[in-house]
Amino acid sequence: MKDHQKNTNDFMAEAIKLAAEGVRKRGGGPFGAVVVKNGIIVGRGHNLVTSLNDPTAHAEMVAIRDACKNLNTFQLEGCELYTSCEPCPMCLGAIYWARPLRVYYSANRKNAADYGFDDAFIYDEVAKPLTERKIPMVQLLPESALIPFIEWGNIADKVEY
């Protein structure tokens, strides 16, 4: 079946297939994702955290990067993301930055936690004030940090995002 003839279940099946392939290849955790635009898969990915030694190489991140490269854009307007599992907080942030139309997922965060992928700690940490987080957040040179923002604000023809 050609990509343009697929429906939502077919795209989810492809994401799950990528997750299983990633496990078999020992690429990382059991997660896969595809990005679809106009009924065509434009980005694919499976978890590569352990094989790349990259904690950001989650399936959704890999698929978003692939789609952006293939579409030559930094936003996924008009796209849909299919992911084999409910996105973690990091991927959720990237998804919002990428701006797809919607996200479809299969397994949920409880399913993931049952197999050792528990993101509850991160969800809890994000909700806490900076002073109460487990990893200390220390602000340094706040005045100097404004210089690049001021320069950015003065660029008339900047690419907004």
Phi, psi and omega in degrees: 000131180285151183307319185289349179261358185282157175245183186302320179295324178295319179294320177294319177301323178295319178297317179293321177299316178297322178299313180294320178297319178299321178296313181297326180277356184060037180285328183168209182291172186277063184226140177218157181205150172225149174250133184237135174228128180052039177077010181238135177289121181247353178205142181225153174189151168228165184299131180233021186305307186280330181283332178259356187052047183227106182295349178264000185275049174287159184305315181296318180296317180296316180293320178297314179299317180297315180296316180298320177296313183293327181267354181055052180209162178255003176227149185252048178299136181081005182253163173234145178249129175247123182228141185293346180213150176310130184297144175286172180302321179296312181294323178300318176298315179296323179298315179296323177293324182284336175061049172289166179293319182199167178234132173250139177224162182250280178292155178253177185296331177291318176303314180298316181298325179298339180249019174095006180250074186258114181263006183304321180303316182290316177304317180294317181297317181300326182283345183277153170299151182308322184290346182254003182283152181295323176264117182300138176247111186242121180276133178229144175050049183299327180293317180295328182293341180284338182303310179297327178293320178296316177299317177300315180297335181272355179277117183286324186253032181291155176270108181284152173210000000 
